Amino acid sequence: MVAKVELTPNGQQFSELVQGYWRLADWHMNPQARLSFLKQHIEMGITTVDHADIYGGYTCEQLFGEALAIDPSVRDQIEIVTKCDINLCTDLVPERKINHYDTSKQHIVNSVNNSLSRLQVENIDVLLIHRPDVLMEADEVAEAFAQLKQQGKVNHFGVSNFTPSQFELLQSRLDAPLVTNQVEINPLNFEVAHDGTLDQLQMKRVKPMAWSCLGGGAIFSGQSEQQIRVRNELEAIREEVGAQSIDQVIYAWVRRLPSNPLPIIGSGKIERVQAAVDALDITLTREQWYRVWVASKGHGVP
């Protein structure tokens, strides 16, 4: 069973695995099938779900909301994470010329209202700023957060893909702690383990959420030298630990980091979700973890 953990000390609890819904539009499920999938991973203990306003070209939140509307009581069993600040060029906004970021107070508030409407819920558990915005005025973001909190529309706030300095800038304007930084962590790309991002979160006792743990599938089928080295090493470790598949080794590798990341699962197949849950029983040794590091880097440790 998946356990509950606090993202920050004495904070709200979330499941130690997160179900990602960024590909929901590609799963081609009807509303009842979406609800059944949701209930199945809730039964496993995966109660935290990850969204963003832009996923599926601004459709995934709506698809999820249609499923929730069939059985509104499910809302009380889950923690909803969603994101804002990316403006995509779509047919919905024909006058938009390029993709860009917007962390203005008006955009953040409007985005949350739109997400609440699409999800068909009254509040969001965690709102993340999706990407760092060079034009972000931290005081204005803080004003938006305060208004949304006061209105009961958002319980907690965090960021995604922020550097330590960007995290500190925004945190300096807030009374409550940012509850997470959602960042990419996988055996092909774990720069956040070296650029101070995970060090900062461990220092603050804030747990990151890890996106693209499986490297977008490149670990399984990529043919670059790095991808082949990593795949072979993961397969060797899979045999040693008795894992069913290398994706279980990857989840164990991500979770071995001392900042205690919460991996986000991207699959819409319940068997793959169950495999991720089973991976919670796998613990890698330090040497096994560094074998993956060496395979990825292509050289030994300094």
QUIZI-V334636 format. One line per field, one symbol per residue. burial: + if it has 16 or more other ideal C-beta (glycine too) atoms within 10 Angstrom, else -. A space follows every 50 residues. Layout:
burial->???
This chain:
burial->-+----++--+--+++++++++-++-+-+----++-++--++-+++++++ ++++++-+-+++++++++-----+---++++++++++------------- +++++-+++-++--++-++++-+++++++++++--+-+-+++-+++-++- --++++++++++++-++--++-----++++++++++++-+-++---++-+ +--+-++++++++++--++--+---++-+++-++--++--+-+--+++++ +++++++-++++++++++----+-+++-++-+-+---++-+++-++---- --
